[in-house]
């Protein structure tokens, strides 16, 4: 009998008994709630005057998107969109304020934005002059993807891999209103990622160190199971609490976002998501959301483990917290240019950077013997391997800890 | 039952805390005396396997100090131990019982028994943060006895106990010494005089006295003060006071 279960339960109890855990968690819940509602609060101003409320504007636009939902992005829809936008005068300073835009074009603004991204044309006059052509639109998307792949320094093998993936999606694609999923994937994952990393850094840094500062380490290490089972039980308690925090926050945000923005559009193609239009992954937007939030939970476990091991190595929770916050800030502000392909790719695998749909569904892959492994499959495996190696290294530090001084 | 301490040393950079101590301990109560910094706590920590000796070996009936089996027969009350303020007395004991590898059912029974022994049965569900210093010390004593240790190491066990509790505790130690090796360190010489079968005295990391103490050898406290030069210090202090 190794008593792992009993010790694990007491280790969880120690974490949950701390006020700090609850304060940080509730702050995260509050921030997550604010994130979900932030876009919809306040007013939209034109020349210093209230034009509309953001919430009303969203309601109107969502109604238009719902009207488009289920339609194929084909020649017919493109012609409808083009005809509607053709009525908008371009001689005015802001065409979006004209009655023509509000009456005819606004219902098609979502399709218009997709065309803009796929063709990479931003000038309204050029777009008005664009002759609707389904084939040309899809070809233009591929053409712009090729340019993007060039910027990312993809190898020929990788380009071929993605070209092959592109052919697996049937065209034309069907548009589905996907406001909720779009919100979750565009900035939900990185907002929640940041909150979870802060929670883990703050709350897990003291799991091991507190035993030293409280001087309970003497009782633990002199116990029969103190040098073996306790280490793994602490690690399991810390990582499972990190995972629980990530899972609870994810569930909270999913529910909130679905209530506010709607839960339609699980099956919509990534091509139609304004944030991931350049992704050639063959999954739907809903599947991408599930993968991204699954990775969030796994990353919480990985970072939780690293924080725990680091705190045992440094024997100081403030030092551990400083290192973790330093890494989070460095990951947020630092960016390695794409021309340094390997370094840039590794840098974007830092947890704080990786928890971003753009990096999870990155076109840069790991090529091994002519086969390309995509980031969302490789990085979690890498996290698990690094995590296991760190845990084993930490075990040796823990085992060899000497109670001296005081 | 034999604890073999063979040429055990502990050196910190330029200071020797424990200097080649060799002693064999058998069933009974051993009182460890020594001034602050004599190396008592360091020796005790090494005997508990939480501090690695620089040299020498420690083994209980052939089981090395580094082995789990050694820690399974060990009970330890550190001089200055911590607790979990949000844990109840019962939780604290059950947690430490799990650390000692005691099966759940047995742990519950033993925890109840020990809480009664240290007169904390009425507050077993109360959080430790509400306890007085003496109550915390008593829960510390209880945790050391959870696994019916064959080797019991008590560093300043009577600190914080009131006189009545101290007498009760002395009796408890005496009875424990019948079946196990009990090593206790204290500054209170009378504690040792009353319960220790043998006295170990440390000075500057070395064992300067080991053996039984009886009335024929004189007053233990006087001997102790002479060894540590405190009698002289006291006398010179007395001379300084204008009468």
Interface residues (C-beta under 8 A of the other chain):
Chain A: X1 X3 X6 X7 X10 X13 X14 X17 X18 X211 X214 X215 X216 X217 X218 X219 X220 X221 X222 X223 X224 X225 X226 X227 X228 X229 X230 X400 X402 X403 X404 X406
Chain B: X12 X42 X45 X48 X49 X50 X51 X52 X68 X69 X71 X72 X74 X76 X78 X80 X81 X82 X83 X84 X86 X87 X91 X94 X95 X96 X98 X99 X100 X101 X103 X104 X143 X147
